Amino acid sequence: MQGWKKTALVSASFLLIAAMVLVWLLVDLGTADGLASMVGACAGVAGLAYAMLGGQQNDPVVHAANTGTATARNQGQANTGITGPATRLDGQMQAEHTGDADADGGGTANTGIQLT
């Protein structure tokens, strides 16, 4: 969760708790009980709507690990990690313990992340 979202959530929670205490002090417990039921139902419906409309979207994770050896010859290409267009591979990318990439004869080799 991003910093400003966490701050907004904590602030709203404290405001709701303060409002609940204020209602308990100003009205009788029967009225406070009814009001708490309505607030709880509204919060439940809001949470359900949030979940059904997409909720929190996580960035895609692209991961390459423990790959083998690749060799490129005669202007070929070798890749033991992650390669692709930068616009298609957005989000978190991680390449670890990738294999050896060897190129000769004008070829290209990559053992990590190569965005085009």
JOCOR-V814149 format. One record per residue. N is the residue number from 1. RES is the residue in three letters. PHI is phi in whole degrees, 0 to 359 (none if undefined). PSI is psi as a letter, one per 20 degrees, with the letter a starting at -180 (999 if undefined). Layout:
N:RES:PHI:PSI
N:RES:PHI:PSI
//
This chain:
1:MET:none:p
2:GLN:290:q
3:GLY:303:g
4:TRP:290:h
5:LYS:292:g
6:LYS:295:g
7:THR:298:g
8:ALA:296:g
9:LEU:295:g
10:VAL:295:g
11:SER:298:g
12:ALA:296:h
13:SER:297:g
14:PHE:296:h
15:LEU:297:g
16:LEU:294:h
17:ILE:295:g
18:ALA:297:g
19:ALA:295:h
20:MET:296:g
21:VAL:297:g
22:LEU:298:g
23:VAL:295:g
24:TRP:298:h
25:LEU:283:h
26:LEU:267:h
27:VAL:235:r
28:ASP:284:r
29:LEU:294:h
30:GLY:295:g
31:THR:293:g
32:ALA:297:h
33:ASP:297:g
34:GLY:296:g
35:LEU:295:g
36:ALA:296:h
37:SER:297:g
38:MET:293:g
39:VAL:295:g
40:GLY:296:g
41:ALA:295:g
42:CYS:296:h
43:ALA:295:h
44:GLY:296:g
45:VAL:294:g
46:ALA:296:g
47:GLY:295:h
48:LEU:295:g
49:ALA:296:g
50:TYR:299:g
51:ALA:293:h
52:MET:286:h
53:LEU:270:j
54:GLY:123:h
55:GLY:58:b
56:GLN:281:p
57:GLN:260:p
58:ASN:268:q
59:ASP:294:q
60:PRO:293:q
61:VAL:247:p
62:VAL:251:p
63:HIS:224:p
64:ALA:230:p
65:ALA:212:q
66:ASN:53:l
67:THR:274:r
68:GLY:272:a
69:THR:265:q
70:ALA:230:p
71:THR:233:p
72:ALA:244:p
73:ARG:227:q
74:ASN:52:l
75:GLN:65:k
76:GLY:275:a
77:GLN:233:q
78:ALA:231:p
79:ASN:217:p
80:THR:242:j
81:GLY:237:c
82:ILE:235:p
83:THR:219:q
84:GLY:162:r
85:PRO:291:p
86:ALA:299:h
87:THR:286:h
88:ARG:265:h
89:LEU:251:l
90:ASP:279:q
91:GLY:106:a
92:GLN:278:p
93:MET:236:q
94:GLN:214:p
95:ALA:232:p
96:GLU:219:q
97:HIS:52:l
98:THR:283:q
99:GLY:285:a
100:ASP:277:p
101:ALA:241:p
102:ASP:237:p
103:ALA:227:p
104:ASP:213:r
105:GLY:68:k
106:GLY:88:j
107:GLY:279:r
108:THR:237:q
109:ALA:225:q
110:ASN:219:p
111:THR:242:j
112:GLY:233:d
113:ILE:242:p
114:GLN:234:o
115:LEU:258:p
116:THR:249:999
//
